[in-house]
Amino acid sequence: MPLGVTFSFLISAPMVNEVALVLLFGLFGWKVALLYAGTGVAIAIASGWVIGRLGMERYVEEWVYQTKPGSEDEEAAPGWRDRLLDGRLAVRDIVGKVWPYVVAGIAVGAGIHGYVPEDFMAALMGKSAWWSVPVAVAIGIPMYSNAAGIVPIILALLEKGAALGTALAFMMAVIGLSLPETIILRKVLKPRLIAVFVGVVGTGILAVGYLFNMLF
């Protein structure tokens, strides 16, 4: 697949997923959830387009292109019994992976709610501070969580006076532009391409943060 298309998928998969949308819809309503989905997809498309236009295929590690996909025999279509069994196993697997993040997110959110002064949070991540969105993105990049774990933290930040756009920019940086992700990407991408990826996606997240702060 083309490099730009690959990056569009890489960005949109964690950032715009069903868990994030359901939680955002339940907490903030359909307008916020829909706008988040739209801007997340826009970031993925625009970033993939830019990276594709830059022609940076030479900054992918050589061994990636030398790997040949194996051919597998087509298997018979599974029946309903097999589908239901696979579905049950998938649900158990997803719940098993998600619940630790949910518990951790609730714990961190509870700590913010109970111990972080409201005035401090409003000054740090409020609308009045123009630099709050870049700071939120910079803080979010070294962290890692999935959408289920970060949403309770976002709710606690908002209750303490953080602006919606700043909080969502922090959320996007954590789940879509984290340091652990870039470390993993280093196995297949060279540093220059990773730097372009972080720069392009980070610029899109900053734009989304300022957009939400203007609209809400």
Secondary structure by P-SEA (a helix, b strand, c coil): ccaaaaaaaaaccccccaaaaaaaaacccaaaaaaaaaaaaaaaaaaaaaaaaaccccccccccccbbbbbbcccccccaaaaaaaaaaaaaaaaaacaaaaaaaaaaaaaaaccccaaaaaaaccccccaaaaaaaaaacccccccccaaaaaaaaaaacccaaaaaaaaaaaccccaaaaaaacccccaaaaaaaaaaaaaaaaaaaaaaaaac
